[in-house]
Amino acid sequence: MPLRQHVQAPPKEEKVVGYVTFPYKGAAFALQKRAEQLDYAVYALKQHIHTLRQASQVAIDSNNKAKELLTLPSQLFKHPVPSLPRSPIAQDRSATKDITPDNDLLSEDGLKALINQLASQEEKIAETVRKLNDPITSLRGPVEELNQQKRQINNLLSKDRLGKSHHHQEETVCTAASELNKTIASLSHACCAAYTPTSPYYDPHTICRDGKFRMKEYLTMECNYETRCLEEQAVESILEKEVFRIVQGIPVEQEKIMPPLMGKCNEILAEVETKTMEFHALTDWIAFESKHADQFAREEETRPIILTEENHPDDAQFLEYQVMQLDNLHIYHKLRNQDSSNKLRTDESFGTKLKRAVTLSRHDYAPRGTWTISVGGHLISYDRKEHAVLSMFNLRKCRLGVLSQKDPQSNRQSSTYCYFALYGQKVHEPSDKKKHRMKEYKFRAPWGIAQAVHLELSKFCLCGGEGI
């Protein structure tokens, strides 16, 4: 048989899976990040305490500023006035003292006393806030404790602990684990080889001894690193507990300050309220009236006005320039919407407003004030409620249409009203820059009144009795 039939084939190479995992990889970064977050929390707490102190300082400054503004200038009281007798109004007040005004409207028992009381109140509140909630000394205990924790955190974050030293130790252990994994891979390859290696360094026995040494060294380094991480973690846990204990104590310290402060401020405000109840608004005016008594009418000298024929003119004097007054003369004009005149349409939708804007206004005959024909030849519409002239026509510059019982709008015969038109221009103020043009104004009135009105208008108009 051939020789190759007696040679056994080398066994198939088997892959031996074995490697070391470092479970604490990334612990250095995690511990450092945790310590930095705790440092940020301490900084935020100190900023919070600083804000509380600033609020106290702002309250003190505001009250001092208010006190300065409420303090009356001394030049108002350079020339004091001696005591004056009480006025009749002041005598009716049971609690009124003698009026001794230093200024026309700043008497001792009037507004001056109230202003002084308010200024004193602001000063007392500022002093109370400074005493019970001093911006410099308030919450000093939590601040000192936070400073102590801040020093410990800085020591923890130093390069000898969680800084450069800790990261370097973690990198060393990771490197040892990587070298150990390489040795394990080499041992696996040497054990599976079919032939004996030529070099003794590739002998499985040599590689195994090197692997045992590296494993022992790695386990020692890992144990030391684990112990260091646990120690630093325990320190961070203690620091976190201390910081959160301080956080819980800040509201308690603030609560010890605020109730006494609010109570004291309420007592001071109660004094001002009592002074306000005693304050009489007419005190300064009474003092002013008493000082300038010669410029006011005395009560015993005043007498009521009684209307008589001598002191009240006759109404006929006001009607001598009037030819006739018309209360039932109607003019054709745009009628106002009662809803829009009585209330603002603030609750309407945009569609409703748009619909009202595009809808044509309603026109019809209706009374518009009281009409008067004057001797000077003017047709005047007057609103008695508003005491104002609504419109005025100069009849000498207008043309008058014919009188008819037919309505020019509906072309129907009316048995009650007569219609006529006036063609002209309303009289307007010279300052009115609005353009005014000649237009036709339509009127109606009951039959008998319409004839009289048309007759009087024809006496002044340019073309009486002719159509327009």
Secondary structure, 3 states (H helix, E strand, C coil): CCHHHCCCCCCCCCCCCCCCCCCCCCHHHHHHHHHHHHHHHHHHHHHHHHHHHHHHHHHHHHHHHHHHHHCCCHHHHCCCCCCCCCCHHHHCCCCCCCCCEEECCEECCCHHHHHHHHHHHHHHHHHHHHHHCCCCCCCHHHHHHHHHHHHHHHHHCCCCCCCHHHHHHHHHHHHHHHHHHHHHHHHHHHHHCCCCCCCHHHCHHHHHHHHHHHHHHHHHHHHHHHHHHHHHHHHHHHHHHHHHHHHHHHHHHHHHHHHHHHHHHHHHHHHHHHHHHHCCCCHHHHHHHHHCHHHCCCCCCCCCCCCCCCCCCCCHHHHCCEEEEECCCEEEEECCCHHHHHCCCCCCCHHHHHHHHHCCCCEEEEECCEEEEECCCEEEEEECCCCEEEEEEEHHHCEECCCECECCCCCCECCCEEEEEEEECECCCCCCCCCCCCEEEEEEEEHHHHHHHHHHHHCCCCCCCCCC
